[in-house]
Amino acid sequence: MSHPNKVKGTSFERELVKLAQVAGFKAKRAWGSNGEALGFAKEVDVVIDEFWKVQCKRHKKLPLWLDFTGDVQFVVFREDRGETFGLVPIQLLFMLLEAHRCLAEMTKQKLITTAV
């Protein structure tokens, strides 16, 4: 029998795949939570639109400093002398990914029409 944390993590990965699919994206979970099964690094849990590689993390409680309070749409954070990250609600993330998809398609169309 699997460890409860493993079951919780796997169910969260499946939940993300379903959310992405409902939002109109192609999404696939790596078998065994190992991205190598999909040809990526082992840390990859889910791939969205065959491009975006996601590692899923689920915890009982997030740190208070990551909380969305007031009229905040996203949280930006970094470790001292480290890389900066942004934390956004999943629906906003899907909106940003869709905008990226549209821009990429427009650029592709523009390249095709200027080449003709």
C-alpha positions as CSV (number, residue, x, y, z in Angstrom):
1,M,0.0,0.0,0.0
2,S,1.3,3.5,-0.9
3,H,2.3,6.0,1.7
4,P,-0.5,8.6,2.3
5,N,1.7,11.5,1.2
6,K,2.4,9.7,-2.1
7,V,-1.4,9.1,-2.6
8,K,-2.1,12.7,-1.8
9,G,0.6,13.9,-4.3
10,T,-0.6,11.6,-7.1
11,S,-4.2,12.7,-6.6
12,F,-3.1,16.3,-6.8
13,E,-1.3,15.7,-10.1
14,R,-4.4,14.1,-11.5
15,E,-6.5,17.0,-10.3
16,L,-4.2,19.5,-12.1
17,V,-4.4,17.4,-15.3
18,K,-8.2,17.6,-15.1
19,L,-8.2,21.3,-14.4
20,A,-5.9,22.0,-17.3
21,Q,-8.1,19.9,-19.6
22,V,-11.2,21.6,-18.6
23,A,-9.5,24.9,-19.3
24,G,-8.8,23.7,-22.8
25,F,-5.2,22.5,-22.6
26,K,-3.7,19.2,-23.4
27,A,-2.3,17.8,-20.2
28,K,-0.6,14.6,-19.2
29,R,0.7,13.2,-15.9
30,A,4.0,11.5,-15.9
31,W,3.7,7.8,-14.9
32,G,5.0,7.3,-11.4
33,S,5.5,11.1,-11.0
34,N,8.7,10.7,-13.0
35,G,9.1,13.0,-16.0
36,E,11.6,10.6,-17.5
37,A,8.5,8.5,-18.5
38,L,7.6,11.4,-20.8
39,G,11.2,12.2,-21.9
40,F,11.8,15.0,-19.5
41,A,13.7,15.5,-16.2
42,K,12.6,13.2,-13.4
43,E,11.2,16.2,-11.4
44,V,8.5,16.8,-14.0
45,D,5.0,15.6,-12.8
46,V,2.7,17.1,-15.4
47,V,3.2,18.4,-19.0
48,I,0.7,21.0,-20.3
49,D,0.4,21.5,-24.1
50,E,3.5,19.4,-24.6
51,F,5.6,22.4,-23.6
52,W,5.0,23.6,-20.0
53,K,6.6,21.3,-17.5
54,V,5.1,21.3,-14.0
55,Q,6.2,20.0,-10.7
56,C,3.2,19.6,-8.3
57,K,3.5,20.3,-4.6
58,R,0.7,19.8,-2.1
59,H,1.0,20.7,1.5
60,K,-1.4,20.6,4.4
61,K,-0.8,24.3,5.0
62,L,1.1,26.9,3.1
63,P,3.3,29.5,4.9
64,L,1.4,32.6,5.9
65,W,3.7,34.8,3.8
66,L,2.3,33.1,0.7
67,D,-1.2,34.0,1.6
68,F,-3.4,36.0,-0.9
69,T,-4.8,38.7,1.4
70,G,-6.7,41.8,0.5
71,D,-6.8,42.8,-3.2
72,V,-3.7,40.8,-4.2
73,Q,-3.7,38.9,-7.5
74,F,-0.3,37.2,-7.1
75,V,2.7,36.9,-4.8
76,V,6.3,37.5,-5.9
77,F,9.1,36.1,-3.8
78,R,12.8,35.1,-3.8
79,E,15.4,33.8,-1.6
80,D,18.4,36.1,-0.8
81,R,20.6,36.2,-3.9
82,G,18.2,33.7,-5.5
83,E,15.8,33.6,-8.5
84,T,12.5,35.5,-8.3
85,F,9.3,33.6,-8.6
86,G,5.6,34.5,-8.9
87,L,2.7,32.6,-7.3
88,V,-0.7,33.0,-9.0
89,P,-4.1,31.3,-8.6
90,I,-4.5,28.5,-11.1
91,Q,-7.2,30.2,-13.2
92,L,-4.9,33.2,-13.7
93,L,-2.1,30.9,-14.7
94,F,-4.4,29.3,-17.3
95,M,-5.3,32.7,-18.6
96,L,-1.6,33.6,-19.0
97,L,-0.8,30.3,-20.7
98,E,-3.7,30.9,-23.1
99,A,-2.5,34.4,-23.9
100,H,1.0,33.0,-24.5
101,R,-0.6,30.3,-26.8
102,C,-2.5,33.0,-28.8
103,L,0.6,35.2,-29.1
104,A,2.7,32.3,-30.3
105,E,0.0,31.4,-32.9
106,M,-0.2,35.0,-34.1
107,T,3.5,35.2,-34.5
108,K,3.5,31.9,-36.3
109,Q,0.8,33.2,-38.7
110,K,2.7,36.4,-39.2
111,L,5.8,34.5,-40.1
112,I,3.9,32.4,-42.5
113,T,2.2,35.3,-44.3
114,T,5.5,37.3,-44.6
115,A,7.3,34.3,-46.0
116,V,4.7,33.9,-48.8
